[in-house]
């Protein structure tokens, strides 16, 4: 924050941008270790962004000073909650990454079989599955929204 406490500095805003940007880039990788690091960086960037949204000042303890000079306690409470949630998610992803490494010997996310079929069809310019039923989109029960259930009549109401 600045000396007057009115607005965040450019350095803090750039730190948020770098943390969130690097976190998103790491989330798009195939390695579970990099995905884990991406979640951590993204969480820290968002926590810093939430803190920048609050008013800076003295400790928010009632009776220690004027209310106008106190910092906003709500972003601090939200960041503490977000830290706990991020820690739980990090522990879960770490367990998933360890289990995958234990079973397969590496931490790469394998390709899905359907993804491979889509890539092959795109390389050959093939069309996906075709509706061979001949009933058209209006007659296919999987393509038409079902009618809503009628409400039950109350006593004394008539149809």
Secondary structure, DSSP 8 states (H G I E B T S, - for coil): --SSSSS--HHHHHHHHHHHHHHHHHHTSSBHHHHHHHHHHHHHHHHHHHHHTS---B---TTSS-GGGB--HHHHHHHHHHHHHHHHHHHHHHHHHHHHHHHHSS-B----HHHHHHHHHHHHT-------S-SHHHH-TTTS----------TT---
